[in-house]
Amino acid sequence: QVQLVESGGGLVQAGDSLRLSCAASGRTFSNYAMGWFRQAPGKEREFVAAITWTTIAIYADSVKGRFTISRDNATNTVDLQMNNLKPEDTASYYCAARNGATLSSSLHQYGYWGQGTQVTVSS
């Protein structure tokens, strides 16, 4: 089992920055690829970014160049730095863990999920 707890959400204005953090516990963190997903009201959960234990990362086109995912295997945390936020970034953001070394943008490949943290971007 892997337990994931997100933090750092909030209400910001368009153009602002926000940093989300996910703390993992329960298993060897370095065995897991980590991802961030988001879900807006009335929409399906969608991929945002993912990172391997060796810090290779992939991003959704909608956030590329604005968001940066990072991880610290010593502290078992994965962060999502979000810059130049837009109203369309408003969503609940979820941290997820996938057992293995490869990356995936499919939520079905992730077996562990946090409870989510709300990000609201006003125009």
Buried (B, 14 or more C-beta within 10 A) or exposed (E): EBEBBBEBBEEBEEEBEBEBBBBBEEBEBEEBBBBBBBBBEEEEBBBBBBBBBEEEBBBBEBBEEBBBBBBEBEEBBBBBBBBEBBEEBBBBBBBBBBEBEEBBBEBEBBEBBBEBBEBBBEE
